[in-house]
Structure formats: structure tokens, C-alpha cells
Amino acid sequence: MSIKSLLPGALGFGTAPLGNMFRAIPDEEAAATVEAAWDQGIRYFDTAPFYGAGLSEIRLGDVLAQHPREEFVLSTKVGRVVLDEIEDPSARDLGEKGGLFEHGRPNRMVNDYTADATLRSIEDSLERLRTDRLDIVWVHDVAQDFYGDEWLASYESARTGAFRVLQKLREEGVIKAWGLGVNRVEPLELTLDLDEPKPDAFLLAGRYTLLDHDRALQRLLPAAAAQDVDIVVGGPYSSGILAGGTHFEYQKAPAHIVDRVERIKAVAERHGVGIKSAALQFSLAHPATAAAIPGATRPSRIAEDVTALGERIPAAFWTDLRDERLIAPDAPVPAA
């Protein structure tokens, strides 16, 4: 089932930064950012228990509780249960994402994709989000970047646990859609090959951007489109490096990535194009993509995203990117 009819537009808001990703954000700034998104007309909000051990959900819920529930679409994730026990956030084993939420809440998090944990995670998220229902639920991070060579064991636990629970909840009308939310293409390719259960969509972070799209373009996106499984693009700015930041893949960007970004910027400057606009519109140009959900921690960033979505980009810009081998020759680009 396509979720394009469910989503209220091509631009949503990814709230990972509200979990104090990279830095401690004052509650007032977090709330103002969510309100700015609302004021700019954004009506799709994505979060997860993982983001600051529930902090993102709490902050998002506090603001959205002031607005009519029927006016927005809400998604969160399962796969991690937040406990009342306390731990050192900086000492968590997060695979390749070590220290990502060291400024978040100190509550202990347990990785668990079983059926019981999935139901508990949903109940806890509803409480933190101050709502009575979720529209979309993603199975979170069941991939190599968190589990290394053991990722297939975690995937199998999710397949027999979370996948089946979420499909049942969708069939019963408790949720409207479900899928996987990951930073790698392999779990999604594997899921598309399953006979049962069948997801509605995928949230793919960082793998269909100006900087990294070749692998997804070759097999995943065509296969997803053929099965009517939509892609929500997370991290369209590649952790910030395409929006003036210094991070790529949630870490300090290496020299070869910085060099590639500078080459893209040079082309953009020749054509008077904002690199943020190019990044956002590129991620949305493929027919399989339903929405993009950039994150933000400052209210001004939301207006920038809305402006970036509407900027007109000349066809010659994309031609030059192709000629300089900065995007794949067969990658769809926005119409001029």
C-alpha cells in the first residue's frame, strides 16, 4: 500500500535532533522549532524512543498535544525499549553511532524486536507523545551500522516479532502503515524479497542523497516502486554536511566528503542554486520517494527547508553535476 495518500505533503520533520543529538538543546528552543514547523505548514512528524532515550518523543508530544490530532501524521519506531533504570549515555554501545545521544536522557535502553517488546514500546511511545494513536510505525535500525556482523540475527528477531505484530495492528486498523527505518539498504532489499509479512513503506536515512545514492538507485528503489512500497528519505542533507554543517554519517565529515561537497557547491554557485535546495529536491525526485524529513533544532531552519523545496533549479545544473560525475547518470532529477 502506498503511503502517499496518507502523508500530507513531500516535506516532513525528522525530530532526531530534538533528542539532544550532538548537543544539549534547551527545552524552549526545541519547542520553538516544532512550533515553527507547524507554522510553516508541516504536518508530518517522525520520532523514535532512541532519540535521547525518549526525549524527542516527550518534546514533540508536548507541542503536538496543543494541536488537533486529526490535523497531523505521526510516526515513531520500535526496537528499543526505554527503561526507568539509569545509565551513562556516553558509554552506550551504539555500533557506528557511538556518542550520538550522549546529551540525552540517562534512561537505559534495551534493544528488543520481539512481539512483546514491540507492544510495550508502542504503549510507552503513546504515553510520551501524549496521544492515543500512531499513524506509521517503523522497525528501527535493524542493520549493520548498529549490529555489525550480527545484524541478520537481529533482523530475524524483528521478522518473527515486530514485523508480524505491526502487520496485525495495521490489519486491525490500530495503525495505518508500517515498515523499516534504517541507514542501510540491505535490510530493505531483504524485506522486499519476503512473501510475508509485507510492509507499506521504508524510512531510509542517508542512502538516497546527493552524496550517496548509487546503491539505492541500482536495485532498492526500482524494486520498492514495483511493489508499491514508498520511500521516506531521512537525512537528505547527509547529517548536515549538505546544509552548511560539518557532520556526515553522524560523525565529523572526512576529507574526501568535504572535497565532494565543495565540488557540488562550486557547480551550485555557477548556477545560482542553493546546495540545500539541490539536496532536498534531488532526494524527492525519484518516483519511489514519498517524502523527505530533514531534522532541525533551530526555528529558522524550518523556513529554510520550505524555501529550499520551492526553489527553481535550472536543468543545466543537473547536467553539469552529471558531467562532473557528481550524481549518477541515471538518477532522476527534478523537472526544471
N, C-alpha and C positions, 0 to 999 in steps of 0.2 A: 504493500500500500504506500503510495506517495504521501509525504507529509507536506507537500507544497500547499495544499488546501488548508492545512492546519496552521501553518506559520503565517503570521500577519504581514510579513514583508521579507525582503532579502537581507536586511540588517538587523541583527540581534545584539545582545550584550552578554559577553562572557565575563563572569564575575570571579575568576580565579584571583585576580589582584586584590579583591576585597578580603581575601583570607590572609592578608599581610605577606604576599609574595614579594620577596626581595627586600621589603622594608616595612616598618611598623606604620600603619596609616591611622590617623585619628578617626574616631567614630564619626565625627562631624563631616570630615572630608569624604568618607565612604558613603554616608547618607546623601550628601550633596551630589555625588557622582551618579547614584542611582536615580535621584530626582531629576538630574539633568537629562539622563537617558529617557525618562518618562516624558519630560517636557519637549524633547526632540522628536517624540512620536514613536520611540522604540517600544515594542510590546512583546518581544520575546526575550526571556531572561534564562540563562543557563548557569547552574551552580553545581556543587558537589560537597559531600562531607569532607573529602580530602583537603579542600581548600581552607587551610588554617584550622583543621580539626573541628569543623562546624562553624567557624567564624563567618565565612562568606554567607552561608545559609542564614545565619542569625541576622546579619546586617541587611541582607536582601529582604528577608521576611519582614523586618521592622518597617521598611519603607513600603513594600508592596501591600502590606496589611491596610494601608491608608487608601488603597485604590480598589475599585470593584474587581472582584476575582474574574468575572467573565470578560474583562477587557484585556487580559494578557495571557500569554502562553508561558508555561513554566516547565523547565526540565531540571532534573538532578540525576545523581548517579548512585549506583550500588557497587559493592565490592570491598568497602571498608566500613567497619563499624566503629563509631566513636564511643569510648568508654568514659566512666567517671574517674577512673584512675589517672594519676598524673605521671608524666614522663618528661624527659628533656627533649624539646623539639629539635634541637640541633644535633642530637645523637641518633635520630631515626635512620633506619636503613631504607632509603628511597631509590635504590638502584642508581641509575644515571642522574637522578634528580636530587642528589644529596643537598640538604640545607635549604631547599626551595621554600619551605614554610617555617623556618626556624623562628619567625616572629609571630607565629600563630598561637592559638590556644595550646596549653600544655597537656591537654587530654590525650590519653593513649589511644592509638588507632590500631585496629586489628584487621588484617587482610582476610576476607572470608566471602567466598562466592557461592556458598551453599544456599539451599532454598530457605532455611530458617533465618539465616543471616540477612538474606535479601529482604524478607518481610520485615525484619526488625529495623534494617536500615531505612526502609521506606517510612515506617512509623516514626522513627526518630527525626527524619528529614521533615516530615509534615509538621511535627512539633516545632522544630527550629524555624521553619519557614512560615509558621503561623497561618497555615492554610489547611483545607480539608481535602485537597486533591492535587495530583500531579498530572500534567499532560503527557510528558515524554520521560522515560527513564532509560538511562544509558548504563551499560555494564562497563565499569571504569578500569582502564589501564591493564587489561589482561594481555600483556605484551612483553617483548624482550627488554624494553628500557627499564622495567621495574623488576622483572624476574629472571633476566638473563637466560641461560640455557634451560632453566626450569619452567619457562613460560607456558609450554604446552600442557604441563600438569595443572597449572592454574586455569588455563583455558578449558581443559576438560572438566574441572570442577564447576566452572561457570556454565558450561554447556549443559551439564546434567542438573544444575541447581538454578542459578539466576535466569538463564535463558528460558527454561520451562515455566518458572514462576511468572516471569514478565509476559510471556505469551498468554498464559492463562488469565492474568489480570487484564490484558488487552481484550481478550475474547469476552470477558465478563463486563467490559466497559469501565473498569476501575481506572485504567489509564488509556490514552488514545494511541500511543505508539511506543515502541522500544527499539533498542539497538545497542551497538557498542560505541564507547567513547575512548579512543586510543590515539597514540602518537606513532603508530607503525601500521603499514598496510597489510602485513602478513595475516594478522588475526581476522581482518575483514575479508580477505580473499578466501581464507579457510571457511569462514561463516557462509559466504555465498555458495560454497560447494555443498553445504549441508542440505539434506532433504527436509529436515525438521529439527528444531523449530526455525521459523523464518522471521527475521527482523524487518522492521519498516524502513529504517534509515541508519546511517552511521554518522557519528561525530568524529571527524578525522582532523587532528591538530598538527599543524606544521608540515604536512606532507603534500599539500597542494597550494604552494605559494610560488612567488616569483623566483625564490631561491632554491626550492626543492619540489619538483613536480614530475620528474621523468618517470619514476617507478609507478606512481599512482596513475599516470596518464596511459601507461602501456596496457595494463590489464584491469586494475581495480575499477576505475571509473566507467569504462565500457561495460564491464560485467554488471556493475551496480545499475547502470542505466537500463540494461537489458532485462533486469529483474524488477525494475521499478522501485529500487531501493535508493532513496535520496541521500546525498552527502551534505552535511552541515560542516562548513570549514571553520575549524578553530585555529587560532593563531595565525591569521592571514598576514600579519606583519613579522612572522618568524621570531617570536618572543621579543619584538621591539626593534630589531636592527633595521627593519624597513620603515620605521616610523620615527627615526631620529634617536633611537636608543642604542645600547651597546651590547645587548644580550642576543644570543642565537642559541636555540635549543636549551633555553633556560640557564645558560652559562655565558660567561664572557666570550664574545664572538672571536673566533680565531682569525689570524691574519688573512687567510685565503677568502674567508667570507667577507671580511671588511673590504678587501680589494674588489670582490664581485659587486658588492653594494655600491662602491664608488663608481664602477663602470656603468651600472644601471642609472645612477644619479646623473652621470655625465650625459647619457642619452636623454634622460628626462629634462635636463636643463636646456638642451638644444631645442627641444620641442615645447618648452614652457609647461611641462607636465609635473604635477606633484607626485613624488615617489609613493606617497601613501595612497593616492588615488589609483595609481597603476597597480599597486599590490592588492588593494581591495577589489578592484574591478576584474583583475586577472583571475582571482580565486573564484569569482562568481560567474565567469564567462562559460565554463563548461556546462553542458546541458544537464549533467548529473547533479550539480550543486544546487541546493535549495536555499541556502542562506550562509552568511558568514557572521561570526560572533567575536569581533575583536574585544579585548578587555581594556579597562581603563581604571585609573584611580583618581583622576582629576576631572572635574566637571567640564573643563574646556575641551578635553579630548573627545567628548561625545559629539560636539558640534563639528569638530574636525572630521570625524568619521562620516557624518551625514553629508558634509560638503564634498568629501572625497568620493563618495558614492555617486554624486551628481555631476562631477566634473567631466567635461567633454574631452576625450583623448583622441588625437588625430591618428588615423590609420598608419601614417608614416612612422609614428613612434614604435608601434609593434613590429613593423617591417624592419626597422633598424635593430631592435632587440633580437630578432631572428637572424639578421645578417651577422650580428656580432656574437651569435651563439649564446645569448643570454637567456633565451627561452627556447623550448623545444619547437622544431619546425612545424609539428602537427598540433600544437597546443591551441585550443580555441581562444580567441581574443574578443573583447567587446566590439560591437559594431560602432563605427565612428559616428 
